[in-house]
Structures are given as C-alpha cells and as structure tokens.
Amino acid sequence: MASVFDAAKYFLLNVGAMSTWKLHKLCYYAQAWNLAWDESELFPEDFEAWSNGPVCPVLFHEHKGLFMIDYNKLLRGNPNVFTPEQKENIAIVCRDYGDKDAFWLKEQTHGEAPWKIARGDLPVGMPSDNIITKESMGLYYGGL
C-alpha cells in the first residue's frame, strides 16, 4: 500500500515546490477524494485537525522546520506506486487544488465538516491532535 510520503512526492513532482502547509492540504484532499470516489483509502496515515487545517503528523515530522519544500527535500516516498485509478484521482486533485495557495486551502478545509467535526468546540487557534476520521471524510466528500 502507498503511504502519505508517496502522495507528497507525487504532488511535489507534479505541482512543484510549495509550502508545507499546502502539501498537507493537497495530501488531505487526495485521501478525501479517493475515499469518496473509490471508497478506499489512498494511504493508511491519519490527519489531525490542527488549528491551521488538516496535518498528517508523520509527514510533518519528516519536514519539520521547513516552510517550503521541493521534491528533493522530501527523502521518503515514491510517486510511481499508485494504481492507474489512484493516479487519476490524484491528478484531479492536482488540477483542482494545485494552483490554490495555502491560505485558500486552509480556509476551504476550515469550512468543511470533517475538520469541523474533529475540532469540535475547540477555540480558534487551540492546538489539537484530534483525528479527522477517514469515515467522516468519505461520508462528507462522497455526499458532494
């Protein structure tokens, strides 16, 4: 099975260098839409409802300290491990979200149910390690 690192490498290869904030949101949307369209996870890693939107902790720890990241700075991952169907789904995310900036993506995720549900009634800016469940992602994005 693919990992979040494989998805991250795919985005860095196909979209180019970006902020780490943006990278997390693109990986999140790749997972979310794969759950919606194929009813299966793209990778097993979870996202947490951090104050700045969905973040995958294992990916965060891999690039911690970097603001911008490019293909060569992420040492793990192989963008070629995906099935043709998965690549098609990720390509759609590249097309629909790849030109958006990190702040737009943050605001978008903040307005959607999976992040809101995981955050609950936490005040704005409050740290959280609450998991955004794959079930909530599949149900929400599958219903759009």
Order of alpha helices (4+ residues) and beta strands (2+ residues): alpha-beta-alpha-beta-beta-alpha-beta-alpha-alpha-alpha-beta-alpha
